[in-house]
Amino acid sequence: MKKIIMLVMLSALSLSIFAQQADYDKQIKDQEVKITQIEKDIADIEAKIKVSKDKIKETEDKIEKLKTDKKEIESNIKKLEDELSSLKK
């Protein structure tokens, strides 16, 4: 009788261990899925950062061009004012 009880307890313990292993495997798989999603999110964020940096660079280039154009226009205005002034004399 003791052997039967011992065998039943050993079987129950074995089943418990197998059930825990299956649960651990499921948890590991869930964590791997989460890690994959996080890696994808990081890649998306990095791509958005690159696009933003490119747009910032493009905007800075446009600002520099506008500054150059402004200087050129101011120079042309000065020349025209000088010509007008010389014509009035």
ABEGO torsion letter per residue (X at the ends): XAAAAAAAAAAAAAAAAAAAAAAAAAAAAAAAAAAAAAAAAAAAAAAAAAAAAAAAAAAAAAAAAAAAAAAAAAAAAAAAAAAAAAAAX
